[in-house]
Amino acid sequence: MPPDSASSNPDPSLDPRVVAQARLAAIIEPSDDAIVSKTLEGVITSWNKGAERIFGWEAHEVIGKSITIIIPQDRLDEEPVILSRIRSGQRVDHFETIRQRKDGQLINVSVTISPVRDDQGRIIGVSKIARDITLQKRFHEELRAAKDAAERARDEAEAANRAKDHFLSVLSHELRTPLTPVLGAISMMERDGTVPAHLAGPVAMIRRNVETEARLVDDLLDLTRITRGKITLRPEVVDVHAVLRDVAAMFQAEAHEKKHTVTLSLHAQQHQVWVDAGRFQQVLLNLLSNAVKFTPPGGSIALRTSNENGTVKIEVADTGIGIEPEVMPRLFRPFEQGEVGVTRQFGGLGLGLSIVKALVEMHKASVSVTSEGRGMGTTFTLRVEAVTGGGRPQKAAQERAAAAPRKVLRILLVEDHPDTRYVLSRLLAGLGFEVTAAGSVKEAVEAAAGQAFDLLLSDIGLPDGSGMDVMRQIANRHKVKGIALSGYGQDEDLRRSREAGFLTHLTKPVNLQTLQDAIRKVTE
């Protein structure tokens, strides 16, 4: 039988090697990456469609030519190194470099280069896969540039904030310092009864306006601290009724001047709350100040408490000018006081209520306002969670202080402002304290070397250092308690004074009652 023609003449397309080559070509040709082969001398032997797209050369233009056709002049030294590594059997993975297109454009590429071996394993050529990463590199560079710009902007913003904080701190100090001796002198005159009857009204007016000026400075600084999250609360058990009585007493003179009737209806059975005592008092001061300001002469103001759903409900109600319905939504926004005419008539910066709301929310409490409209008065309602137990710490402290035998406290007063030093010395001596005054760190340390003191009352900014320096040096010799008294009242100033050993930081100007309370609290 004649041999089968199909068997004697096999179809070459069925040759496994041919099939493999066809499959390889089907993969290589449409690839988006440039797939190129070359000899060990760097002569191009294959060039796929991806290489044509990336480098701009067609296959017939480059096959048989040196691979250096796509290498920039300043990168030619890379090729000998690569070929040397390939000859030694190494593989080059993801090598990022720059190559040149036919039109001269430089592009960023990521290259993987492998040796090509024959059937016996000998290296006979080079296979290279190149990917155009120009857009990727550009994106990363733009991203890096944007990140660097953002970091520079952040650094500049932080530097600007530090500069602003420093400016505000210095500004507040410079504004408060001259107010301190004025307020002290007025307190001294009111206390010793030397003010003639016909001058009592003007003196009270001076005191009231000095305290208003100080509150405006405080409001500006507080708003800055609140917006930047710089307020730190130090909660403790506080008696709401005791605070309301204190706050009402602070406004007694002003209310009398305007012929206001101020009533306290304190009916809450549970009137202990867990709050920052100073900030809680500030909230109530702002609410009562608001009532006094916007209530015409002869009006009435009521401070009321009750318990409601586990809270202490505090109401500050007045018969003042009232609030129009359209004003309500923006009442707690900074710098707003309803109508423009209100600001002109009553003054102020429109910060008090925004500060109240922020501080109340920091305490997880709530504040609301109601009014029937113009001329119908206003009621602010504050709700704070009540706490049980803990007794009445303020009253207990006062009772202990009253029961304990009193001794004359020896106070070292350190103040570089001559007027303030004179007035505070007189006031403290008038309260029965033994006072030694110093105007610098050097004078204070010398005074402490000669005798022991019970209390250091020191300014922070001094000509030859700071109150912190005084506190540290004296504390090394004596167990002295300290109160910082300064025009610097930023949170950072308070933190530094605490770290230096001061138990309390009072911000100038300080009224006599506040100073007495601080001394009693620190020394009892």
C-alpha positions, 0 to 999 in steps of 0.5 A: 500500500502506498504510504499515506500522503498526509503522513509523509508530508505533515502540515508545517503549521502543526509543528509545536514550535511553529504553534508556540511561536504563533501564540507568542507573536499573538501575545507580543504584537498587540501588547501596549508595552514595547517588547524588543529583542536584541543581540548580545551586541545590542543590535535590534532583532524584533520590534512589536507594535507597542514599541512602534507606538511608544518610540515612534519608529516602525519595525523596518526602520530599526531592526538591524540597528543598534538599540542606542537609537532610542538611548539619549546621549547622556544615558549611553553608558547604561547599555554596556552595563546592562549587556554585561549583566545579561551576559552573566545571566542576570535579569534587570527588573523594573529599571526606571530610566529615560529613552528617546522617541523618533521625534526627539521627545524624551520619555520615562520608561520602566524596563525589565531586561532578561537573557534569551537562551537557546535549547542548550541554555546558552545566552544568545540574546536579550529580551526587553519589555519597556513601559511608558511611565511618563504620565505616571511620573508626571502625576507623581511629581505633581502629587509630590509638588502638591504635597510639598506645597500643602506642607509649606502652606501648613507650616506657614499657617502654623507659623502665622497662627503662632505669630497671631497667638503671640500677637494676641497674647502681647496685645492682651497683656498690653491692654490689660496691664494699665487696666489693673491699677485703675480697677485696683484703685477704684476697689481701694477707694470703694473699700475704705469709704473715701469716695465723696457721695457726689463722686460715688456714681462716677467712680462706679461708672469707671469701675464698670467700664474698666470691667467691660473693657477687660471682658471685651479683651477676654471675649476676643481671646476666648473666641480665638481659642474656641475656634482653634480647639485650644480650650481645656476643661477641668471639671469638678463638682460645682454648686449652681446656687452658690455660683448664681449668688456670686454672679448676681453679687458681681452685677449688684452695683450695675443693676442698682445703677440702672434700677433693675430688680434682680430676683433669685428663685433657686428651687432646684433640689439637686443643684450640683453639676460636674463642670469647669468652675471658671468656664461655668461662671463665665457662661452665667456671667455672660448671660446675666451681662446680656440681661443687664445690658438689654434691659432698660432702667427700671426693668427686672431680671430673674435667676431661676433654677429647677430640676427637669429630667435629671438636669439642673435647669437654669433660667436667666429671664429679663423684661428687656428689649426682646428678640425678633423671630428673624434674629433667633437663628443667628443669635449665637453666631459670632459678631452678630447682635441682631439689628445694626442699631442694637450694636450702635445702641448697646455696644459690644462685639457680639461675641458673648452668646457665641462663646456661651454656646460653645462652652455649654456644648463643650460641657455636653449641656444645652442652651436655648432662648425664647422671646415673644418679640420686640419689647417682650423680654428674653429668657435664656435657658441652660440645662446641665446634667445634675450630679448627686453626692459630693456635698457642697464643697464651696460652702464646706470650704468656707465653713472650714475657713471660718472655723479655723484660726486665722493667721496673717499671711505673708505675701511676696508680691512680684510686679514690674508695673509700678502703678499696679505694684503700688495699688495691689500692695495697698489693697492686700495690706488693707485686707490684713496681709503682710506684703513685701513687694518686688519689681524683678526676679532679682529683687524677689529672689533676694527678698525670699532669701531673707524670709519665708513667705506663705504665698507668692503672687507674681506677674509673669512678664518681668524685666529680667525673666519671668514669674516662672523663674521666681516660682522655681527658684523660691520653691527650691528653698521654701514650700511656698504656694503661688498665684500667677497674676498676668496680662498673659492669659492664653492657654499656653500661658496657663499651662506654663504657669501650672508647670512652674508650680503656680496653683492658680493663674489670674488674668489681669485686671482682676477684681478684689473679690476674685483675688480674695477668693483665689488667695483663700482657695490656695492657702486654706 
